[in-house]
Structures are given as C-alpha cells and as structure tokens.
Amino acid sequence: MRDVSNEDIAAYRPLCRKLAHRYEGVGGAEFDDLEQEGLIAVWQLLRRGFPVSTKAVEDRLRDWIRICRRQGFAYGEEPALG
C-alpha cells in the first residue's frame, strides 16, 4: 500500500463530480454522497496501486445506489428501525 495525498485525490474530483451529477437521484442517492463515494473509490484505488478509471468509480457509485435502494437512507441519516 502506498501513501496517497489529498492532492492526489483532489485531481480526480472533477471526474467524481461529473459522475455524481450523472447518477444523482437514482435510487434516492444524493449528489454529496455520490461524490464522497467516488472520492473514496479513488483513494482506495491509488492506495492499492491501481489506475483510476471511470468504470471503477462508476462501480462504486452503483454499489452506493444499491445500498440506498435497499436501506432507504443516505449519509448522516439514521436508518429506519423496524
């Protein structure tokens, strides 16, 4: 695993924002959550030494959309009990 700086991740922010806008609202997913998930994907890829690709980031966003559909909540919200 390698060290990843904030600058390394920030270089991919435009890609993450673009994809977050594309998937915003799908399955109840919110823009901010999607952008954050995209940046997490970038960080994980860079840390493991893999190249960052649009497909890899999109896969992470689609995973988040599936979670939103199943559980019906976003970051910062408490999941419904019962």
LINNORQUI-V32248 format. One record per residue. SS is DSSP state (2 for helix, 1 for strand, 0 for the rest). PHI is phi in radians with two decimals (NA if undefined). Layout:
[[SS | PHI] [SS | PHI]]
This chain:
[[0 | NA] [0 | -1.98] [0 | -1.27] [0 | -2.21] [0 | -1.57] [2 | -1.03] [2 | -1.15] [2 | -1.04] [2 | -1.24] [2 | -1.05] [0 | -1.08] [0 | -1.76] [2 | -1.02] [2 | -1.01] [2 | -1.10] [2 | -1.12] [2 | -1.16] [2 | -1.05] [2 | -1.21] [2 | -1.10] [2 | -1.10] [2 | -1.10] [2 | -1.74] [0 | -0.97] [0 | 1.56] [2 | -1.20] [2 | 1.12] [2 | 1.50] [0 | -1.25] [0 | -1.74] [2 | -0.91] [2 | -1.04] [2 | -1.16] [2 | -1.12] [2 | -1.07] [2 | -1.09] [2 | -1.06] [2 | -1.09] [2 | -1.18] [2 | -1.11] [2 | -1.05] [2 | -1.04] [2 | -1.03] [2 | -1.13] [2 | -1.10] [2 | -1.09] [2 | -1.09] [2 | -1.52] [0 | 1.48] [0 | -1.63] [0 | -1.26] [0 | -1.46] [0 | -2.28] [2 | -1.01] [2 | -1.05] [2 | -1.11] [2 | -1.19] [2 | -1.05] [2 | -1.04] [2 | -1.13] [2 | -1.14] [2 | -1.11] [2 | -1.07] [2 | -1.11] [2 | -1.07] [2 | -1.09] [2 | -1.09] [2 | -1.06] [2 | -1.12] [2 | -1.23] [2 | -1.77] [0 | 1.18] [0 | -2.57] [0 | -2.10] [0 | -0.93] [0 | 1.46] [0 | -1.92] [0 | -1.38] [0 | -1.16] [0 | -1.21] [0 | -1.71] [0 | 1.75]]
